[in-house]
């Protein structure tokens, strides 16, 4: 695709636009009766089963989507990513999160250098350090083992590791390795988050991991200084080197902060924050909690999907199929949102993580060449584990707006429960809903069916379900570290596919910068008003009024307060 050509100007795009009309009178009730179609819309790889037969798509639709992928040079784009080309053109960077979980003998180049040995040097360092801490050979300033870890980071330095940690907590193998250990994540600059994180912890047994590539992220560094004060006020300033480590590339600032640079774990500018869970950002705190061998299994699961993504033909390629169907739903059928519905409580933090990966990656209004997009791109992602979500927002999904849904099910529960005399086990009860909900969305319920059930006439409009609401189902054999890695990589690559087809840069995030720069002006104003009594100036009427009210209502705060830490 020529750099100045938008995908919407290609024949395959126009063909799909026309094809939408062909499907207007086709209902999923009819499509689901076509066994051959349904069979061809099931794809299996490495224990994962994808069923996309409940998408509003025919076999012809899929052929047209493959032609769209060809017009977008999708295969070449994937190859460019894997070969280390600077596909993040606005920041002039490679995009190589696949290298973070590549086998030790793999060869992946960035700027003429095989980066895999560097990756494994860091992984080996993490393994050695985490084993020292877990075994008790690395102790705190008072000689006590460090059994509690607080990881400080925000955005991609927080949501991904939190998702993996939450998913592993109830895995029997991982839980066994995590006995008597705690892992907490401090992200928000709100002091309440600090209070919750240090509640019940003893500085003597706590290790703090500060995650910041530049060691300048405002929220992270303020939280790091807060916990440094918490440690040094209890144990003395010299304790910091024993109780704080860093994941950063800025060794000068790490040392200046008081952390031994030997305890700084590197990552690289070809790792985007939201794609960094497989780097030291996630691997270090997770290895401290569960041990490196468990986290290595997670990396291997992700690597399995990486290899599948770059080698499988599109019709059997799970991330490609997921991505193309998202483009179909957003840009052609006009459905802007997507619900991520894992039928596993262990995946409760999966949707928030994918929300960031997707919306920060593809929330763009211009092409990679800076041309305003004349079509919709990006998805509004949200979700909640089933069956909780059913009692929250499924009403809207069934009878309100059409929102394509991802149903994620697990064959074997991490924590099975069987009660004598019950009709089914607890997990079977959960999975009954996993299997039923997609059909309820697809088929709906007609007025004729309700009449046969003798539903009163005045209630029929209220109890009618239109159906024809698309979803897909992803079934995993279990939810161990390996499966969690598979799930993560499948969604990471799905999002890249969408961006490649839309012709946008899925790997920058300039949209987060403006608010941060404006906050700098507010910060200066607050300091000047608190310390010198300066009036609020230089803001619009609304902001001036709100800032003045805030300052007046909190005027009891002293201009130069002593250090105060939360107490719960």
N, C-alpha and C positions, 0 to 999 in steps of 0.2 A: 504494500500500500504506500503510495507516494506520500511524503511527509505533509503536503498541504491538503491531501484528500481526507475528508471526514468519512467515517464508515457509512454514514447515512446517505452518502452520494453514490454508493456502490449498488450494482444490480441486485445482489443477494439481499441487501437491506430492503430495497424497494419491493422485492418479491415477497419478503416476509410481511411487509406492511399490507400488501394486497391479500396475502394469505389469511390475515386476521379475519377478513370478511367471510372467507370460506368456512370458518369455524363458528361463526356467530350463532348459527342454529344447531350446532352439535353440542349435545349435553354429555357430561361424563358418564351418566347412566348408560348411554349407548356405547361410548368408547370402552367402558369396562366390560361390555359383553363380548368384545373382540379378543378372544383368548390369545391368538397369534400376536396381536399388538402388545398385549400385557406381558407375554413371555419375552418379547424382544426388548421390553423396557425394564428388565431385571438384569443387573450386572453384579458379579461377585468377584472379589479380589481379596486374597489373604484373610479369609474368614469374615470379611465385611460384605453385606448384601445391600445393594441399593435398588429400591423399587420406585420408579418414577412414573408408573402407569396411571397415577391419579393426577398427572399434570394435564392441563388443557392443551394437549399436543397429539398429533397423529404421527405415523411413521414418515409421512410427507413433511410434516413440520420439522422433524429431526434432520431429515436430509437437507432441508433448506438452512437449518442452523449450522450444519457442517460446512455448507457452502459459504455461509457468513464467516465462519472461523477461518476458512481458506482466504477469503477476501481480506480479513484482518491480519493475515500472515501469522496465525496463532502458533503454529508449529515452530516457525522461525523465531518468534518472540520468546517462546519457552527455551529454545536452544540458546538464544542470546543471553537469557538470564543465567542459565547453567554454565555458560562459557565465560562468565565474568565481565561481559560488556557493560558499559556504563549506561544501563537502561534507565536509571534515575538521573535523567539529563539535567534537571534543574539544580541538582546538588552535585552533579558530575561524579556519580558513585555507582559501583557495582551493587547488585542485590543478591546476596549469597547466603541467605539463612539456611539453604540446603547444605552448605559446607559445614555448618555447626553440628550436623548429625551424620556426616559422611563416614564410611568405614575408614579405618586408619590408613589403608593402602590406596584410597581414592586419590585422584588427581583433579583438582579444581583450581583454575587460575583466576587471579585478579591482578591486573597490571603486570602481567608476565611472570607472576610468582605463584607457585602452588601453595595455597593457604591452608591446606589440610594439616600439614605438620604443625603449624602454629596453633591451630584449633586443638589438636591432641596434646600439645605441650601444656595448654591451659587446663584441659580436662584431666591430665595426669597430675597437675599441681592441685586441682580441686580434690581429686581422689585422695592424694597424700594428706592434704590439710584436713579434710573432713574426717578421715580415719583417725588422725591425731586427736581432734576435738572429741569425736565420739568415743574413742578408747580411753580418754582421760589423760593422755600423755601431754596434751596441751591444756593447761589449766589457767584459771583467772589469777588476778593479782594476789588473792589471799590463799591460793593453792586449791581452790574448789573447782571441780569439773564444771564445764560450761554446758549446761543441758537445755538452756532456753535461748532461742535465736529471735531477734527482731530484724527483719529486712526492711530498710527504708528505701523507698523509690515510688515513683508515681507514673501513671499511664502504662506504657508497655513494660516498665520495670516493676509493675505491681500486678496488673490484671491477669497476665499470663501465668506467672508463678503461683498466684492465688488460686486460679482455676485448677492447675495441676495438683497443688497441695490439697485442695478440698476434695478432688476426685480420688486421691490416694489414701486419704485419712481412714477410709473404711475398707480398703482392700486388705484382706487378711495378711498377705505376705508383707506389704508395706507397713501395716500397723504393727506387726511384730518387731520390725526393725526400728520403729519410732517410739517404742515403749519408754515412758518416763522422760520424753523429750517434748518440747513445745516449739512451734514455729508461728510467729505472728508477723503481720505486714502493716507497716506504718506508711500511709500514703498522703492523707489529707493534711494540709497545713493547719487545719482547725485544731486548737489545743485539746479538744475533746478526744481526737484520735490518739494523741500522745497519752492522755490519761487512761484510755481504755487499753492501750498496748502495754503500759508499764504496770497496770493494776495487778497486784499479786506476784510480781516478779521481784527478784533480789538482784541488784547490780552485780553481786559477787558471782552469780551463776549465769549471767546473761552475756551473750555475744551479739554485737550489733554489726550488721552488714549494710554498708552505705552504697547504694547503687546509683551512680550518676556518671555518664560517659565523660562529661566535661568537668565534673565536680563544681558546677556553677548553677545547676537547676535550683531556682529560688526556694520552692517548697521543700525539696529534699534536703538542701543544705541547712535551712532553718531547723528542720526536724533533727538533722544530724547534730547540729550544735546544741539542740535541746537535750538530746540523749547523751551527748558528751558531758554536758553539765551534770546530768543525772548520775553518770558514772563517776566523774571526778569529785563531785561534792560528797559522795559516799566513800570513795576508795582512794582519792587523791589523783592529781593530774597524770602521774606516771602510769596509772592503770589503763589509760586510754589505749596504749599500744597492745595491751593484752586482751582488751574487750571490744575493740573495733577493727574491722577489716573493710576493704573497699573493692568494688567492682567499677573500674574506671580506666581511662586511658591517660588521664592527666596526673602523672606521678608527682609533679612539682606541687600541685595543690593538695594532693593526698598527704604528702610529707608535711607540708605546712600545717595541715589540719591536726597532725599528731599521730597519724597512722603510719606504721612501718611499711615502707614501699615493698618489702618482701611479701607483705600480706595484701597486696593489690593484685586483683585478677583482671586480665585484659579482655577487652573485646574490640571490635574493629568498626570503621565507619561504613563498611558494607553490610552491617547489621542494623536494620531499622528497629527503633524501640519496640514497636508492636509485634515485631518478628523475632524478638530477642530471648524468648523463654528458653530456647535450647542453647543459649550462650551462658557464660558465667552468671548473667543476670538471674536466671532461674536455676541453673544447675548447681550453683554454690549453696544457696539456702536450702534447696530441696535435698541435696546430698548430705548436708549437715543434719537434716531431719530424718531422712530415710536410708542413708548410706548410698554410696556411689553405684553399687551394682544394680539397685532398683532403678535409679535414674538412667543408667545406661540402657536398660530395657525400654524405657520411654523414648530415648533417642533412636533406638533401633526400630521402634514402631513408626516413628516419623520418617526415618530413612527409607523404610519399605514403601511408603506412599510416594516419597520423592522419586524413587526409581520407577514406580508405576506411572507417575505423572509424565515423566519425560520419555517414556518408551511405549506405553500402551496406545493402540489406535483409538481415535476419539470415541468411537461407538462403544468401547469397553473401558473408557478412562473415567473413573469416578469423579475426580476434581473437574475435568473438562465438561462432563455432562452437567454437574451441579452448576458450573459457571454459565454455560450456555442457556440453561433453563432459567437462571436468574435474569439474564439479559432479555430473554423472551418475555418473562413476566413483567419486568420493569418497563422496557422500552417499546414493547409491542402491545401487550395486553393492558398496560397502564396501571399495574399494581405496584405502588411505590414501597410497600413495607414487606417484611418477612418475619414470621414468628419462628423462633428456634425453641423447640419443645422436647427436651430430653426427658424420657420416662425413667429417670434415675435421680434421686436426691443428691447423689455424689457429684452430679454435673450441674449443681445449682449455680456455679460461677462460670459456666461455659458461655452462656448467652452474653453476659456483660463483657467477657473477653472478646468474643467475636464481634460484638457491637463496636468495640474500638477498632479492631483489625479492619473490619469492613467499612465503617463510616469515616474513619480517618484516612483510609486508603483511597476509597472511591467517592468520597464526598467532594467532587470537583465540578467546576462549571466551565472549564476550558479544556481543550485537547492538550496533548503533550507538547504541541507546538504553539500553544497560547491562543488558539482559535476558540471563541465562545461556542459552546455546544448547543445546537438547535434541537436536541433531544434530551430526554431524561436519562440521567446516569446516577448510580449509587442507590443503595437501599436503606430504608429506615429499619434497623434491626432491634428486636426486643425478644424477650422470652422468659420462661419460668418453667421449672420442672412440672411434669404431669404427676399427680393429678391436681396439684395446687392451682395451676393455670386454668383448669376447667372451671373452678369456682371463682375465677377472677375475671378474665377477659375473653373467654371462649364464646360468651354470649354475642359479642360483637362479631367474632369470626364466623359464627354460624348464621346469624340473621342480620348483621349490619354490613360493614364494608368487607370487601373481599381481600383477604390477606393470605397469600401463599404460606404454607406451613412446612417446616422440617420436623418430622417426628423421628426421634432417635430412641431406639429400644435396645435393651441388653438381654441376651438369652439367659445368662446365669447371674443371679444377684450376688453382689459382694457379701451380703449378710442375710442369707435365707432364713425365713421363719416359717415353721409348720405348726399348726394348731390342730390337735386331734378333734375330729368332728366337723371341722370347717369344710365347706364345699371345695374351695381351692386354697392354695397357699397365698400368703401375702403378696408375693411377687407375681403369681398368676393373676391376682386381682388387679394389680397395677397394669400388667400387660394386656389384660382384657380391654382396658381403656385405650392402650396404645394401638391395638388392632381395630377397635370400634370407631374411634374418632375420625380417622381418614375417610372411612366409608360414609359416616354421617355427613361429612363435608361434601363428599363427591355426589352422593345420591340425594341427600335431602329428604323431604317428606312432602307429598303432594296433597292438595285439597281433597282429591278423590280418595286417597288412603285414609285421611282423617274422617271423611264421611262414612266410610265402611266401619270405622271404629266408633261410630255414633258420637263423635265430638260435636257439641252444640254449635250451631251455625255461626253465632257471634264470636266464637273462639277460634274458628278455622283460620282467619287471616293471621292471628297471633301465633298459632301453632304450626303454620306452614314454613317449611325450610326449602329455599330455592335450590340448594345443592349447587353442583357445578363449580365448586370451590377447590382450587388446586392444592395439592400437598405432595410430599414425597416421604418415603420411609427409609430409614437407614438402620439396619439391624447389625449389632456387634455381638460376637460370641460371648464376651465377658467384658469386665471393665478393670483390667489390670494395667500396669504401667505401659506395656506395649500397645494395648488398645487405645489408651489415652493419647499416646504419640500419634497413632494412625488418625484418630479423629481430628487432632489439632492440624496436622499437615494437610488433610483433606480440605479443611476449610480455608487454610492459608492459601492453598493453590487455587481453590475455587474463586477466591477474591481476586487473585492475580489474573485469572482467565477473564473475568468480567472487565477488568481494567484494560487488558490487552485488546479485547473486542471493542470496547467503547473508545479506545484510542487516547486514554488519559494516563497520567503518571500516578500509579497506585502506591508510590514509594516515597513521596514527599508529603509535607503537612503544613503548608504555609498558613493555613487557616487558623492555626493555634497561636500564631505570633502576635496578631494585632492586639488582642485583649491583654496579652502579657505586657506589651509595651505601654499600653494605656495605664495598666496597673502600676507601672513604675512612677508615672506622674502622680497618681493618687498616693502612693507610698511616701513620696517626697512631701506632698501637702500634709499628710497626717503627721509626719515628723515635725514639720515646721509649726503646725498648729498646736501640737502637744507640748513642744519644748519652748517655743517663743511666743505662742499665742497669736500667730499670724492668722488673718482671716482667710477663708476659702476663696481663691481667685483662679481664673483661667479655665473654668469649666462652664458648661451650659447651665441654664437656670435649674433644670431638674436635678442634675448631679450636685450642683452647689447646694440646693435645698436639702437633699438627702445627706450629704456629707456634713453640713452644718448641724442637722438634727442629730446625727450619729455622735459628733464631737461634743455637743452640748449635753446629750444624755449620758455620755461616759466621761464627763469632766472630772469625776472623782479619781480618775487614774492619775497617779503622780507623773510629772514630766520626766523624771529619771528614776523609775522604780527599781527596787532591788530585785535580784533573781528570785523568782517564785516558780516552783514546779508543781504540776498537778498532784493532788493527794486524793486517792480513792481508797 
